[in-house]
Amino acid sequence: MNKSDLIKSISDSTGLKQTEATRIVDAVFDTITANLKKGEQVAISGFGTFVAKTRAAREGRNPATGMTINIPARTSAAFKPAAAMKDMK
């Protein structure tokens, strides 16, 4: 499922127009992204938690040349599913 499939599914299940469902989905994603950029976590009960993880700077190797390169520290989003999501079968 991609974003447009998600929007269509929300539109179908709620009776909202697709443009309204698009605004809602975009607002949810924007809110999660903004909070992660501030370093806050976003916990959705029964679904999971989004957190911003910082990876330390490290050395790596260019596979083509074998030269050592410095990989800078970076922050990325991570998702930890709730217990209810882990138990799905």
Residue pairs with C-beta under 8 A, 6 or more apart in sequence:
1 9
3 25
6 25
7 18
7 21
7 22
7 25
8 18
8 21
10 16
10 21
10 24
10 25
11 17
11 18
11 20
11 21
14 21
16 24
31 42
32 42
32 50
33 77
35 41
35 42
35 50
36 42
36 50
36 51
36 52
36 77
37 52
39 52
40 52
41 49
41 50
41 51
41 52
42 49
42 50
43 49
43 50
44 82
45 82
46 82
46 84
46 85
47 81
47 82
47 84
47 85
48 79
48 80
48 81
48 82
48 85
49 79
49 80
49 82
50 77
50 78
50 79
51 77
51 78
51 79
51 80
52 75
52 76
52 77
52 78
53 75
53 76
53 77
53 78
54 73
54 74
54 75
55 73
55 74
55 75
55 76
56 73
57 70
57 71
57 72
57 73
58 70
58 71
59 68
59 69
59 70
59 71
60 68
60 69
60 70
60 71
61 67
61 68
61 69
62 69
